[in-house]
Amino acid sequence: MAEKSLQSVLQQERAEQGKQAQNKDHCVPCGHHAPRGHGTMAVPPAYSDLGKSAKDIFNKGYGFGVVKLDLKTKSQSGVEFATSGSNNTDTGKSGGHLETKYKVKELGLNFNQKWNTDNTLTTEITMEDQLAKGLKLALDTSFVPNTGKKSAKLKTGYKREFVNMGCDLDFDMAGPTVHAAAVLGYEGWLAGYQMAFDTAKSKLTQNNFALGYKAGDFQLHTSVNDGTEFGGSIYQKVNGNLETAVNLAWTAGSNNTRFGVGAKYQLDKDTSLSTKVNNACLVGVGYTQTLRPGVKLTLSALIDGKNFNTGGHKVGMGFELEA
């Protein structure tokens, strides 16, 4: 009996030693010994997407003076179709466009073709992450059969941690135009530069700077365009249902400062309410309702607060179908 008890004690000690060795090899960091300075490094946005969260508060969910219908479908072979038709209630002009998208996954190619009622045909071929990770190449062409006008643009982009840059070459018979932009990001801070150079005139036609800061629920963006247009925006996600934004704009040589305040409130998972107002006393209201999966209704109205009794207000309606 004594020998059996001694053997059981030895087995328990060996088991404890094995657990200690296993825990030593697979140490689980606790709150006191959590590693620092190893957070995920995010890729900064493109220059055109700087301040996008604030822009979406002022632009999405509205369609003043327009009645619009959007239809999106996808075939079994993977071809995506997007059809849109709209009517301007002020001018009575109607328009529409058809878009098709197709992906060749084996070659990493994306094909995008568009046609609109102005009889303009555009084709874009894109290749991403094939030659190098983060590198995107695209060729964008357009053709107007009525006039025979043709144009082409070669687009390049590269993004990785801390940097997002792009360079587009707009081909023209007189001489190509070079568009370039770059954004650097570090610990939430963002700095960007955008330029356009007309090789035919040997002239810099665009010269823009931007500076911003992006946190989890807060974003700040400022910009200077061509040294004359100054702008800024602030975005804040107050809680899971409420988002707010403020934007400011000022032109050199003018005493008029333009500003606006906007908000979006998520009433429930299928319903949202948007509102905005600017210094010209224009009040916009938008209501979006998902009637069922793939069916969305948007109602919007723009009210002129300075001329409330004289009219001139605008309403709009949008209907989206996706199958």
Phi, psi and omega in degrees: 000319181295322180293321179296317180294323178294319178296321180294322178296317179297320179296320179296320179296319178296320179296319178296318179297322179295320179295319179297318179295321179294318179293328179293321180286331182239069182289129177264119183293134178257182183295329183277337184238026180292137180293144181246151174075022179238037178288164180289130180272119184270151175278128180293156179287167174291162183301320181292342180262003176294130183073019185296324181299319178291321179298320181295326178297324183271340188249322184278144179089009180231152175200065187293132175070019183223137170249120191227144176231126179240137179227126179235130178223165179217129181278170179293334179279356177099002178281128180259136179239137177226120181239138182220139176224142183214157178223127178276118184289341179279312184263341183079004181282136179248152180205166180197168177207156178234134182227137177234142179230138179216138182243136172249092187296327182298324181259354181070030183253143174238131178248132181225120180237140182226148173217138178232173184287351170280004179062047175247127180252129178232144178224133179230128177245125186235139174229127186226138175061030179257304179287325178202149180293127180093354181265131180234129178237141181211147174238120184244121180235153177220151182212133178247104184300326184295319183255345183078009182288134179232150176208157180212150180217130176259124184245137175227147178209148179216131180218144175199188179303134174078345186215144175216115185226158180206154178215124179243141179243111182266109184284135178216147181297326180286332182154138183291155175248131182258124175247128181221148179206151179210143178228130175249141180223140178205119177052043176094339180277140182231136177225131184223157178219139180224136181215159174221133183234122179271109183289334180292322181260356184051051186225140176276111186264349179213134183210093189238145176234152177212147178217138182202174178220136183230120175243188183297314183237017183214137178220138178233134182219133175228151183209153175227118182252118177056022177073005183236332181255119180247135181213162178199155179211151177230131178237138178217132173264100186295312176207192183294342183248340188241129174234140180229158180206150176226136175229150181227147178210142181210139179249132180300139182086002179233144179268001184272118176256125180261135179212159179208157178231133181222158180208153175226128181238127179271104182293315174206188185293342182247355188226136177220152181234128180240145178211149178206155179212145179235180185289348175273010180063031172267120184251123178247139179227135178226142180230124181239129182227126173272104185291322176198168180303122181091001180231118183229137179242134179233127177240137182214157180211142176241121184248129177271102184293332180284331181236054186296319185280336183277350179091208183086007178285158183234145175232159180209159179215136177231143181228123182242131177237135180221127181229000000 
